[in-house]
Amino acid sequence: MVEITPDCDPTMEFQSSGGKILLKKMDDYVIWTENTDPVISLSDDEVVFAGFGVVAPEYNWNDYKNIDVKGKTVVVLVNDPGLVTGDTGLFKGKSMTYYGRWTYKYEEAARQGAEGVIIIHETTGAGYPWNVVLNGALVPDLYLVPKDKYESIL
């Protein structure tokens, strides 16, 4: 068993040809990991937007089609496409499927070769406000580390 208490820089900066965005720790972002490496850095990583981060053949949906995320940080939206459109025929409409859950988004990004994932929180899509995410980030987490160090999900 391992206890992980992530800590991060007070700000996170994104830069593109369109300008830069500066985010504040706890106000705008928190971090989480099950990685037991003592130091993890995504500094200067290329960031790629991958929609909802979903590959769902039964819904004929693939947000990763034609994008290379290997070794990059993926930015994805919370929930799945049905909620946003309100179309009850798309996924399960307003009912979240497993594809909308954080765990799925991490698993799929890992299968695609991503180095990290940023999930954009939105209260309606998540079903809870930002303070729930924030409160979860303020306490250490305990994990059983699998013998394969999570390689089985890749």
Backbone as numpy.savetxt, mean C-alpha at the origin, in Angstrom:
# Nx Ny Nz CAx CAy CAz Cx Cy Cz
9.26 -14.85 17.28 8.41 -13.68 17.28 9.31 -12.45 17.28
8.86 -11.42 16.61 9.62 -10.19 16.53 8.70 -9.00 16.78
9.23 -7.99 17.45 8.50 -6.74 17.65 9.09 -5.69 16.72
8.23 -5.03 15.99 8.68 -3.99 15.06 8.02 -2.68 15.42
8.85 -1.67 15.63 8.38 -0.32 15.89 9.01 0.58 14.83
8.32 0.77 13.71 8.92 1.58 12.65 9.05 3.05 13.04
10.11 3.65 12.58 10.30 5.09 12.76 10.73 5.63 11.40
10.41 6.87 11.15 10.72 7.43 9.84 11.05 8.91 9.94
11.51 9.44 8.85 11.83 10.86 8.77 10.58 11.69 9.04
10.77 12.92 9.52 9.62 13.78 9.81 8.87 14.24 8.56
9.49 14.13 7.41 8.82 14.51 6.16 9.13 13.50 5.08
8.25 13.45 4.09 8.45 12.62 2.90 8.22 13.55 1.71
9.14 13.51 0.76 9.04 14.40 -0.38 8.94 13.61 -1.68
8.00 14.03 -2.51 7.85 13.48 -3.85 8.19 14.58 -4.83
9.00 14.25 -5.82 9.38 15.24 -6.81 9.10 14.69 -8.20
8.54 15.54 -9.06 8.29 15.18 -10.45 8.52 16.41 -11.31
8.34 16.25 -12.59 8.49 17.40 -13.49 7.44 18.47 -13.20
6.35 18.07 -12.56 5.28 19.01 -12.23 5.48 19.74 -10.91
6.54 19.43 -10.19 6.80 20.09 -8.92 7.05 19.08 -7.82
6.94 19.56 -6.58 7.19 18.66 -5.46 6.06 18.74 -4.44
5.90 17.62 -3.73 4.90 17.51 -2.67 5.66 17.13 -1.41
5.41 17.83 -0.33 6.04 17.54 0.95 4.96 17.07 1.92
5.14 15.88 2.47 4.18 15.31 3.42 4.81 15.29 4.82
3.97 15.48 5.84 4.44 15.46 7.23 4.07 14.13 7.89
5.06 13.58 8.59 4.85 12.35 9.37 3.68 12.56 10.33
2.83 11.61 10.43 1.65 11.53 11.28 0.49 12.39 10.77
0.75 13.56 10.22 -0.33 14.37 9.64 -0.76 13.80 8.29
0.24 13.41 7.49 -0.02 13.00 6.11 0.36 11.55 5.82
1.25 10.98 6.60 1.67 9.60 6.34 2.17 8.92 7.60
2.07 7.60 7.58 2.68 6.74 8.58 3.31 5.58 7.82
4.18 4.85 8.48 4.79 3.70 7.82 4.49 2.44 8.63
4.61 1.32 7.94 4.36 0.02 8.55 5.20 -0.99 7.78
5.72 -1.96 8.46 6.48 -3.02 7.80 6.50 -4.27 8.66
6.64 -5.39 7.99 6.94 -6.65 8.67 8.39 -7.05 8.37
9.09 -6.22 7.60 10.47 -6.48 7.25 11.34 -6.30 8.49
12.17 -7.27 8.78 12.98 -7.23 9.99 14.37 -6.62 9.78
14.65 -6.12 8.59 15.93 -5.43 8.38 15.98 -4.22 9.30
17.14 -3.93 9.90 17.21 -2.82 10.84 17.01 -1.44 10.19
17.36 -1.31 8.93 17.17 -0.04 8.22 16.60 -0.34 6.84
15.54 0.39 6.49 14.92 0.26 5.17 14.84 1.66 4.59
15.26 1.80 3.36 15.20 3.12 2.74 14.55 3.04 1.37
13.64 3.94 1.13 13.02 4.07 -0.18 13.45 5.39 -0.82
14.48 5.99 -0.24 14.99 7.28 -0.71 15.39 7.17 -2.18
14.94 8.10 -2.96 15.24 8.19 -4.40 14.64 7.05 -5.22
13.73 6.27 -4.63 13.05 5.23 -5.40 12.15 5.87 -6.45
12.02 5.19 -7.57 11.03 5.60 -8.56 9.66 5.20 -8.04
8.69 6.08 -8.21 7.33 5.84 -7.73 6.42 5.69 -8.94
5.58 4.64 -8.91 4.69 4.33 -10.02 3.26 4.22 -9.50
2.31 4.91 -10.13 0.90 4.80 -9.75 0.30 3.58 -10.43
-0.38 2.74 -9.65 -0.97 1.50 -10.18 -2.45 1.41 -9.86
-3.18 2.50 -9.96 -4.62 2.47 -9.75 -4.98 1.91 -8.39
-5.79 0.86 -8.38 -6.16 0.20 -7.13 -5.19 -0.91 -6.76
-4.21 -1.18 -7.63 -3.23 -2.23 -7.35 -3.84 -3.61 -7.39
-4.80 -3.80 -8.30 -5.57 -5.05 -8.34 -5.31 -5.82 -9.63
-5.12 -7.13 -9.50 -5.12 -8.05 -10.62 -6.21 -9.07 -10.31
-7.34 -8.95 -11.02 -8.51 -9.79 -10.75 -9.04 -10.34 -12.07
-8.52 -11.48 -12.52 -8.94 -12.04 -13.81 -10.45 -12.28 -13.91
-11.07 -12.67 -12.79 -12.51 -12.94 -12.83 -13.34 -11.69 -13.08
-12.75 -10.53 -12.85 -13.42 -9.25 -13.14 -12.83 -8.58 -14.37
-11.92 -9.29 -15.06 -11.24 -8.75 -16.23 -10.56 -7.42 -15.89
-9.80 -7.42 -14.77 -9.18 -6.20 -14.26 -7.71 -6.45 -13.97
-6.83 -5.57 -14.45 -5.41 -5.68 -14.16 -4.77 -4.30 -14.15
-4.61 -3.75 -12.96 -4.00 -2.43 -12.82 -2.50 -2.45 -13.12
-1.89 -3.62 -13.13 -0.45 -3.72 -13.37 -0.11 -4.00 -14.84
-1.13 -4.15 -15.66 -0.89 -4.45 -17.07 -0.09 -3.31 -17.71
0.97 -3.67 -18.37 1.83 -2.73 -19.12 2.57 -1.72 -18.26
2.72 -1.96 -16.95 3.58 -1.09 -16.16 4.62 -1.94 -15.43
5.82 -1.43 -15.37 6.93 -2.12 -14.71 7.12 -1.54 -13.33
6.91 -2.34 -12.30 7.06 -1.86 -10.94 8.22 -2.54 -10.22
8.98 -3.35 -10.92 10.07 -4.10 -10.29 11.08 -3.14 -9.66
11.31 -3.30 -8.35 12.26 -2.49 -7.63 11.80 -1.07 -7.37
10.54 -0.78 -7.62 10.00 0.57 -7.45 8.99 0.59 -6.30
8.58 1.79 -5.93 7.52 1.96 -4.94 6.22 2.21 -5.68
5.20 1.46 -5.33 3.90 1.55 -5.99 2.96 2.39 -5.13
2.23 3.28 -5.77 1.18 4.05 -5.10 -0.16 3.51 -5.58
-1.02 3.13 -4.63 -2.32 2.57 -4.99 -3.42 3.23 -4.15
-4.63 3.15 -4.67 -5.81 3.66 -3.98 -6.38 2.61 -3.05
-6.96 3.02 -1.96 -7.61 2.11 -1.02 -8.90 1.57 -1.66
-9.35 0.40 -1.22 -10.58 -0.25 -1.67 -10.41 -0.83 -3.07
-11.51 -1.09 -3.75 -11.46 -1.61 -5.12 -12.38 -0.81 -6.03
-12.31 -1.01 -7.33 -13.00 -0.14 -8.28 -14.52 -0.05 -8.13
-15.17 -1.03 -7.59 -16.62 -1.00 -7.47 -17.13 0.14 -6.61
-16.41 0.45 -5.52 -16.86 1.51 -4.62 -16.89 2.86 -5.32
-15.86 3.15 -6.05 -15.71 4.47 -6.67 -16.77 4.70 -7.74
-17.04 3.69 -8.53 -17.99 3.86 -9.63 -19.44 3.73 -9.18
-19.65 2.99 -8.08 -21.02 2.73 -7.64 -21.72 1.70 -8.50
-21.00 1.14 -9.47 -21.54 0.14 -10.38 -21.58 -1.21 -9.67
-22.78 -1.71 -9.37 -22.91 -2.98 -8.64 -22.42 -4.18 -9.45
-22.23 -4.00 -10.75 -21.71 -5.07 -11.58 -20.18 -5.09 -11.64
-19.55 -4.07 -11.06 -18.09 -3.99 -11.06 -17.59 -4.42 -9.69
-16.86 -5.51 -9.65 -16.47 -6.16 -8.41 -17.77 -6.41 -7.63
-17.90 -5.91 -6.43 -19.17 -6.11 -5.70 -19.79 -4.77 -5.33
-19.64 -3.81 -6.23 -20.22 -2.49 -5.99 -19.59 -1.84 -4.78
-20.42 -1.41 -3.85 -19.92 -0.71 -2.66 -19.39 -1.65 -1.58
-19.57 -2.95 -1.75 -19.04 -3.92 -0.79 -17.60 -4.25 -1.15
-16.69 -4.04 -0.21 -15.28 -4.29 -0.48 -15.01 -5.78 -0.63
-14.23 -6.11 -1.63 -13.75 -7.48 -1.80 -12.37 -7.58 -1.15
-11.79 -8.78 -1.17 -10.43 -8.94 -0.65 -9.45 -8.05 -1.43
-9.75 -7.79 -2.69 -8.88 -6.94 -3.52 -8.77 -5.52 -2.97
-9.69 -5.09 -2.17 -9.66 -3.75 -1.61 -8.88 -3.64 -0.31
-8.51 -4.76 0.26 -7.83 -4.76 1.56 -6.34 -4.45 1.43
-5.80 -3.86 2.48 -4.38 -3.52 2.49 -3.51 -4.75 2.26
-3.84 -5.84 2.95 -3.01 -7.04 2.84 -2.91 -7.50 1.39
-4.03 -7.49 0.67 -3.97 -7.88 -0.73 -3.05 -6.95 -1.52
-3.16 -5.66 -1.30 -2.37 -4.68 -2.05 -0.88 -4.90 -1.82
-0.48 -5.22 -0.58 0.92 -5.53 -0.28 1.34 -6.82 -1.00
0.50 -7.84 -0.90 0.81 -9.13 -1.53 0.97 -8.99 -3.04
0.03 -8.29 -3.67 0.08 -8.16 -5.13 1.28 -7.34 -5.58
1.56 -6.26 -4.87 2.74 -5.45 -5.22 4.01 -6.29 -5.11
4.09 -7.12 -4.07 5.26 -8.01 -3.92 5.34 -9.00 -5.07
4.20 -9.58 -5.46 4.20 -10.51 -6.60 4.67 -9.82 -7.87
4.37 -8.53 -7.99 4.76 -7.77 -9.19 6.20 -7.29 -9.12
6.86 -7.48 -7.97 8.27 -7.10 -7.82 8.52 -5.73 -7.23
7.48 -5.09 -6.71 7.65 -3.76 -6.12 8.48 -3.84 -4.84
9.17 -2.76 -4.55 9.99 -2.67 -3.34 9.18 -2.15 -2.15
8.19 -1.33 -2.44 7.36 -0.75 -1.39 6.01 -0.37 -1.93
5.07 -0.10 -1.03 3.71 0.27 -1.42 3.27 1.47 -0.58
2.67 2.42 -1.24 2.03 3.53 -0.56 0.55 3.43 -0.89
-0.27 3.30 0.15 -1.72 3.22 -0.04 -2.30 4.59 0.32
-3.02 5.16 -0.61 -3.65 6.46 -0.37 -4.92 6.23 0.44
-4.92 6.76 1.65 -6.08 6.62 2.53 -7.15 7.62 2.14
-8.36 7.15 2.12 -9.53 8.00 1.88 -10.61 7.41 2.76
-11.25 8.22 3.60 -12.15 7.72 4.64 -13.28 6.87 4.09
-13.94 7.31 3.04 -15.06 6.53 2.49 -14.57 5.17 1.99
-13.48 5.18 1.25 -12.95 3.93 0.70 -12.45 2.98 1.77
-11.80 3.52 2.80 -11.27 2.67 3.86 -12.37 2.21 4.82
-13.36 3.06 5.02 -14.42 2.74 5.97 -14.12 3.24 7.37
-13.02 3.97 7.53 -12.66 4.52 8.82 -11.79 5.76 8.59
-11.76 6.69 9.57 -11.02 7.92 9.39 -9.50 7.74 9.59
-8.76 8.77 9.22 -7.30 8.76 9.31 -6.81 8.46 10.73
-7.52 8.93 11.77 -7.03 8.71 13.14 -6.95 7.23 13.49
-7.71 6.37 12.84 -7.60 4.92 13.07 -6.26 4.42 12.55
-5.88 4.87 11.36 -4.58 4.50 10.78 -3.47 5.04 11.69
-3.59 6.28 12.07 -2.58 6.93 12.91 -2.42 6.19 14.24
-3.52 5.87 14.91 -3.44 5.17 16.19 -2.76 3.82 16.05
-3.01 3.13 14.95 -2.37 1.84 14.71 -0.87 1.97 14.50
-0.43 3.12 14.01 0.99 3.33 13.74 1.77 3.76 14.98
1.08 4.07 16.05 1.74 4.58 17.25 2.20 3.48 18.21
1.81 2.24 17.95 2.16 1.14 18.85 3.01 0.11 18.13
3.91 -0.55 18.85 4.71 -1.61 18.22 3.83 -2.77 17.77
4.26 -3.48 16.76 3.54 -4.65 16.26 4.37 -5.90 16.52
3.70 -7.00 16.84 4.36 -8.29 17.05 4.01 -9.21 15.88
5.01 -9.92 15.37 4.81 -10.81 14.23 5.55 -12.11 14.44
4.96 -13.16 13.90 5.68 -14.42 13.75 6.33 -14.36 12.38
7.62 -14.47 12.32 8.31 -14.39 11.04 8.32 -15.78 10.42
7.75 -15.92 9.20 7.76 -17.23 8.56 9.18 -17.66 8.22
9.38 -18.98 8.16 10.72 -19.52 7.88 11.27 -19.02 6.55
10.39 -18.75 5.59 10.86 -18.30 4.27 10.98 -16.78 4.17
10.84 -16.09 5.30 10.92 -14.62 5.34 10.03 -13.95 4.30
8.80 -14.44 4.17 7.75 -13.88 3.33 7.95 -14.16 1.84
8.95 -14.95 1.46 9.16 -15.22 0.04 8.02 -16.01 -0.58
7.23 -16.70 0.23 6.13 -17.51 -0.30 5.04 -16.66 -0.93
4.95 -15.38 -0.58 3.91 -14.55 -1.20 4.39 -13.90 -2.49
5.66 -14.02 -2.79 6.20 -13.40 -4.01 5.89 -14.22 -5.24
